Amino acid sequence: FVFTCAACAPTMLLRHTDKTWAEIAATALYNLQLQSDHRLFFHIRDELQRYIERHWQALCGWPQGQSHPGCWPWRERLGRTLAQHLDGFLCGPVRGYVGLEPACRWSSVAAADST
């Protein structure tokens, strides 16, 4: 988010900024963990993608169903992001499941996922 207070500008501004797919996935997985009493792994298609679809505007900040400008279809980009950021995500014990690495450094992941 970008926030400018009314004392610094003529009007207060609160704007949702674009998120990287690593940030979107991490936020979704974290929220899924909270809602599931801290379960560690979630099915990518049945749980993670559905969560992102249900909370698209809040997570992504662009119109429903659209990918980030200049990006592949969003499900493909999400899958590629999960595969590329092994320091931020954990492969589940069964194929198709993913979890959030508890000790990951999201500043380095976010910087690397600029596409």
N, C-alpha and C positions, 0 to 999 in steps of 0.2 A: 504494500500500500504506500501511497504517497500522501502525506498529510501536511497541509499548510494551515496554520491557525488564523483566526480572524485578526489577531493583532499584527500578523506579518504580511497580510494581504487584504485587499478590499473585502473579500469574502472567504469564508472557510472552505477548504478543498480537501476532499478525501477521495482518492482515486485508486482503483484496483490496478496494479501493474501486472504485466505478463509474467507468468511463472514458467520455469523450465519443467520438462517432463519428469525430471528427477524430483523436483519439489512437489509437483502434483502427486506423483506416486507415493512419496514419503508421507505427505499430509493425509492422503487417503488411507494408507496402511496404518498410520498412527491412530486415526479415528476409528478404523475397523477394530484395532486392538482394544481401544477404550470401550467400544460398544459390545465387544465379545468377552469381556472380563479378562482381557490381556492374553488372548490366544495369540500364538506366534506366527502361524502361517495361514495364508488365504489363497484360494483358487483364483488364478489370474482372470479367467474369463467369467466365471460364475459369481465371484465376489468383488474383486478389485475393479474390473471394468464396469460392472453394474453400479458400484458405489460412485465411480467417477461420473457415469451417465446421470445418476440421480442428483448429484451435487455439482453439475457441470459449471454453472455460472459462478458459484462461490469458489470453486477450485481453479478454474481456467481463466475466467474473466473475459472471455470472448463468446460470441453467440453459440447457442446449443448445437452440438454436432459438428462444428467446424474445427479444423485443426489450426494450430498456430500458423499464421501466414508464412508461406514458403515451406511448409512441413508436409511430410507424408501423411496418409490417413492416420488418425490418432491412435488406433489400436496397434498398428505396426510400429509407430514411433514409441509408444509405451513399451512394447515388447523389446525393442532395440535398446531402449534406455535401461530397462531392467537387466538385460544381458551385458551391457557395457559397464555398468557401475557395480561391479562385484564387491567393492568396498562399502557400498551403501545398502545393498539388498542381499538377503540370504535365499538360496535355493531351498525349497521345502523338501521334506523327506520323501515326497511323492511327486512325480513329474506334474508340472502345471501349477505348482504352489510356490508362493514367494512370501518372504517376511522382511521386516525392516531390521537392518543391522543396528543394534542398540548403541554401539560406540562409533558410529560413522561421523565423519566431519562434513556436514552439508555445505559449508562454504566452498570446499574444493569440488564437491560433486556438482553444485549449482554452476560454478564457473566453467566446468568442463562440458556442461550440457546446454550450450548456447544455441543449438539448432532445434 
